[in-house]
Amino acid sequence: MPHLPSFNHERLKKDGRYLAWRTLLERCPSLSPGWHIEDDRVCVGETKDQDLGLLTELAKSLLPWRKGPWSLGGVEVDSEWQGGMKWRRVQPHIDLVNQKVLDVGAGNGYFGWRMLAAGAKSVTACDPTALFVVQHQLIQQLAGAPEHQMWACRIEELPLTETDFDVVFSMGVLSHRRYQQGDHRAHLGHLYRRLRPGGQCVLETLIVPDEACETMPNHDRILQPQSRYARMKNVYALPSQQTLSQWLANTGFVDIALVDFAPTTVEEQRATEWMPYQSLVDGLSETDQTQTIEGYPAPIRAIAIGYKPPHRSDGQKL
């Protein structure tokens, strides 16, 4: 595998904050490495009391913490998302023992640690957001786990050497792909091509229920927000259940199943001192929390499973 720190350094230098972040990381105390899961928290590093103040300062310098929760050398980071709630919806449908895993749009890599704890042999993550990659670098310094690596890029920029994964995850990415430009199809195609024949794709995304689409003029039954969705300006298309399954089939996946549907609640996604900005509650109607403030159905997330056929190596019908 190429030298990831060098690759990341070149990519992250494009963010004007990166050199300051690197200086912060160099101040990270030298702790006894290690990690484990406890009450949904990923706990990394063993610290001494005198290091808690410095670690707190470092972690606070990397706000906001979207995914988690974490215990960073004893510093409790209550992230915006309670990742354990999503993981409990995903885990019954996968078997990661001794699997080579790709986590696309991984944020700071929280779910990668859950994957390793579930038996994955290795986790390769990718995310283009500099802040999240630097958060991962801090976590890696404390954990010392080379089997969880992160690339500072989108999946389409991932080096071609990174392929033949047993399981590919895309959680919370698809709705942020520009629908009119066909980026949703391209994203699914990239997931398909990174899998070995017979490999499994785990896709988690915003949807609209089929019954909410009955009056939509679009025969594909896709909700395309006019400007924002629950205050988010980068949500471009929410497919119906039927449309999502069709997208996966058109890509080439087989044995497709939508295995879980769950409304996003204000218990799962909320503002905290570690993410002190607007969150889900600010995007919902004050009088009807089944609606966004724009009048759309409130967020519902589906988990879809699909497989690459055992004897096919290239995506079709993209």
Secondary structure, 3 states (H helix, E strand, C coil): CCCHHHHHHHHHCCCCCHHHHHHHHHCCCCCEEEEEEECCEEEEEECCHHHHHHHHHHHHCCCCCCCCCEEECCEEECCCECHHHHHHHHHHHCCCCCCEEEEECCCCCHHHHHHHHCCCCEEEEECCCHHHHHHHHHHHHHHCCCCEEEECCCHHHCCCCCCCEEEEEEECCHHHCCCCCCHHHHHHHHHHHHEEEEEEEEEEEEEECHHHHCCCCCCCCEECCCCCECCECCCCCEEEHHHHHHHHHHHCCEEEEEEEEEECCCCCECCECCECCCCHHHHECCCCCCEECCCCECCEEEEEEEECCCCCCCCCCC
